[in-house]
Amino acid sequence: MKRLFTISTWMVISTYLFLLMIGWFRGTLSSRAIVFMTVITVLIIAILYGLTKLIRYVDRKLYKELKRMMK
């Protein structure tokens, strides 16, 4: 799960930087756009972190249940 979070975080950050560079080179980048893109990026990373925690929790619960059933 840590690898999934790391890979997805780097994908989000690289997309963020790519979109930031496009806006900068076109000259259409404002401070509101930078703040908006930063907030969206942080929210996406937080959602990914929460999803990996949820998947890990469900995986542990299912493993414990399977182990209990196998006895």
C-alpha positions in Angstrom: 0.0 0.0 0.0 2.9 2.4 0.7 4.1 1.9 -2.9 0.7 2.6 -4.3 0.4 5.8 -2.2 4.0 6.9 -3.3 3.4 6.2 -7.0 0.0 7.9 -7.0 1.3 10.9 -5.1 4.2 11.4 -7.5 1.7 11.2 -10.4 -0.5 13.9 -8.9 2.5 16.1 -8.1 4.0 15.8 -11.6 0.6 16.5 -13.2 0.3 19.6 -10.9 3.7 20.8 -11.9 2.9 20.2 -15.6 -0.3 22.2 -15.5 1.5 24.9 -13.5 4.2 25.1 -16.2 1.6 25.3 -19.0 -0.2 28.1 -17.3 3.1 30.0 -16.7 4.3 29.7 -20.3 0.9 30.8 -21.7 0.8 33.7 -19.3 -2.6 32.8 -18.0 -1.5 31.9 -14.4 -3.0 34.0 -11.7 -2.5 33.7 -7.9 -6.1 32.4 -7.6 -5.3 29.7 -10.1 -2.2 28.7 -8.2 -4.1 28.5 -4.9 -6.9 26.6 -6.4 -4.6 24.1 -8.1 -2.6 23.7 -4.8 -5.8 23.1 -2.8 -7.1 20.5 -5.3 -3.7 18.7 -5.3 -3.6 18.6 -1.5 -7.1 17.2 -1.4 -6.4 14.5 -4.0 -3.3 13.4 -2.0 -5.3 13.4 1.2 -8.0 11.2 -0.5 -5.4 8.8 -1.8 -3.8 8.6 1.7 -7.2 7.9 3.2 -8.0 5.2 0.5 -4.7 3.4 1.2 -5.4 3.4 4.9 -9.0 2.1 4.3 -7.7 -0.6 2.0 -5.1 -1.7 4.5 -7.7 -1.8 7.3 -10.1 -3.9 5.2 -7.3 -6.2 4.1 -6.3 -6.8 7.7 -9.9 -7.4 8.8 -10.5 -9.9 6.0 -7.2 -11.7 6.7 -8.1 -12.1 10.4 -11.5 -13.4 9.4 -10.1 -15.8 7.0 -7.5 -17.0 9.5 -10.3 -17.5 12.1 -12.4 -19.5 9.6 -9.5 -21.7 8.6 -9.0 -23.0 12.2 
